[in-house]
């Protein structure tokens, strides 16, 4: 890498986006372990600031319960779920769910979701 390339790289910060997910139906419990292990790795090692799930009411309960099981307590506030779809998969969430900036997490760049 040339000196100019090194200087340019040091002047730019890479910002990682939030990971947005949706869940219209609950999965079986065993399927959540590898999913949440992947989320935990991305949160702690890849600079992802938050994982946000938009769910139906039924999926919300399961997604939240499984996150409580598989995400370590210090990272758990960064895995967020919200009820945003009805049973038929129609959006019932608020428009602000899509444009509100992510809650500040120390050491993680602030980005809009």
C-alpha positions as CSV (number, residue, x, y, z in Angstrom):
1,X,0.0,0.0,0.0
2,X,1.4,3.4,-1.0
3,X,1.9,6.2,1.5
4,X,-0.9,8.1,-0.2
5,X,-3.3,5.2,0.0
6,X,-2.4,4.7,3.7
7,X,-3.1,8.4,4.4
8,X,-6.4,8.3,2.5
9,X,-7.5,5.2,4.4
10,X,-6.6,6.8,7.8
11,X,-8.8,9.8,7.0
12,X,-12.0,7.9,6.3
13,X,-14.1,6.1,8.8
14,X,-16.1,3.1,7.7
15,X,-19.7,3.3,9.1
16,X,-21.5,0.0,9.5
17,X,-25.3,0.1,9.0
18,X,-27.8,-1.4,11.4
19,X,-29.0,-4.8,10.4
20,X,-32.7,-4.7,9.6
21,X,-34.7,-7.9,9.8
22,X,-38.3,-8.8,9.5
23,X,-40.2,-11.8,11.0
24,X,-43.7,-12.5,10.0
25,X,-43.8,-16.0,11.4
26,X,-41.9,-17.5,14.4
27,X,-39.2,-20.1,13.6
28,X,-38.6,-23.2,15.7
29,X,-36.4,-22.6,18.7
30,X,-33.3,-24.5,17.5
31,X,-33.1,-22.2,14.4
32,X,-32.5,-19.1,16.5
33,X,-29.2,-20.2,18.1
34,X,-27.1,-19.9,14.9
35,X,-29.0,-16.7,13.9
36,X,-28.3,-15.0,17.2
37,X,-24.7,-16.3,17.3
38,X,-24.2,-14.6,14.0
39,X,-25.8,-11.4,15.2
40,X,-23.6,-11.4,18.4
41,X,-20.5,-11.8,16.2
42,X,-21.5,-9.0,13.9
43,X,-22.3,-6.7,16.9
44,X,-19.0,-7.4,18.7
45,X,-16.6,-7.9,15.9
46,X,-17.9,-6.3,12.7
47,X,-19.1,-2.9,14.1
48,X,-22.8,-3.4,13.4
49,X,-24.5,-1.0,15.7
50,X,-27.9,-2.7,16.1
51,X,-30.0,-5.5,14.8
52,X,-33.6,-4.4,14.4
53,X,-36.5,-6.9,13.9
54,X,-39.9,-5.7,12.5
55,X,-42.4,-8.4,13.5
56,X,-45.9,-9.6,13.7
57,X,-47.1,-9.9,17.4
58,X,-46.6,-13.6,17.5
59,X,-43.1,-13.4,16.0
60,X,-42.2,-10.5,18.3
61,X,-42.8,-12.7,21.4
62,X,-40.5,-15.5,20.0
63,X,-37.8,-13.2,18.6
64,X,-37.6,-11.4,21.9
65,X,-37.6,-14.5,24.1
66,X,-34.9,-16.2,22.0
67,X,-32.8,-13.0,22.0
68,X,-33.0,-13.0,25.8
69,X,-31.6,-16.6,25.7
70,X,-28.8,-16.3,23.2
71,X,-27.6,-12.7,23.2
72,X,-25.2,-11.7,26.1
73,X,-26.6,-9.1,28.4
74,X,-24.2,-6.4,27.4
75,X,-25.2,-6.8,23.7
76,X,-28.9,-7.5,24.3
77,X,-30.1,-3.8,24.2
78,X,-28.6,-3.7,20.6
79,X,-31.0,-6.4,19.4
80,X,-34.3,-4.7,19.1
81,X,-37.7,-6.0,18.0
82,X,-40.9,-4.1,17.4
83,X,-44.4,-5.1,16.3
84,X,-44.7,-3.6,12.8
85,X,-46.9,-6.1,10.8
86,X,-50.4,-7.5,11.4
87,X,-51.2,-11.2,11.0
88,X,-51.6,-10.8,7.2
89,X,-48.2,-9.1,6.8
90,X,-49.5,-5.6,6.4
91,X,-47.4,-2.8,7.8
92,X,-49.0,-1.3,11.0
93,X,-45.8,0.3,12.4
94,X,-45.3,4.0,12.5
95,X,-43.5,5.8,9.8
96,X,-41.1,7.0,12.5
97,X,-40.0,3.4,13.1
98,X,-38.2,3.7,9.8
99,X,-36.5,7.2,10.2
100,X,-35.8,7.5,13.9
101,X,-32.0,7.5,14.5
102,X,-30.8,4.4,16.4
103,X,-30.2,4.9,20.1
104,X,-26.7,5.9,20.8
105,X,-24.3,3.1,21.7
106,X,-20.9,4.2,23.1
107,X,-18.1,3.6,20.6
108,X,-20.4,2.8,17.7
109,X,-21.0,5.4,15.0
110,X,-24.5,6.9,14.9
111,X,-26.5,6.1,11.8
112,X,-30.1,6.5,10.7
113,X,-31.9,3.3,10.1
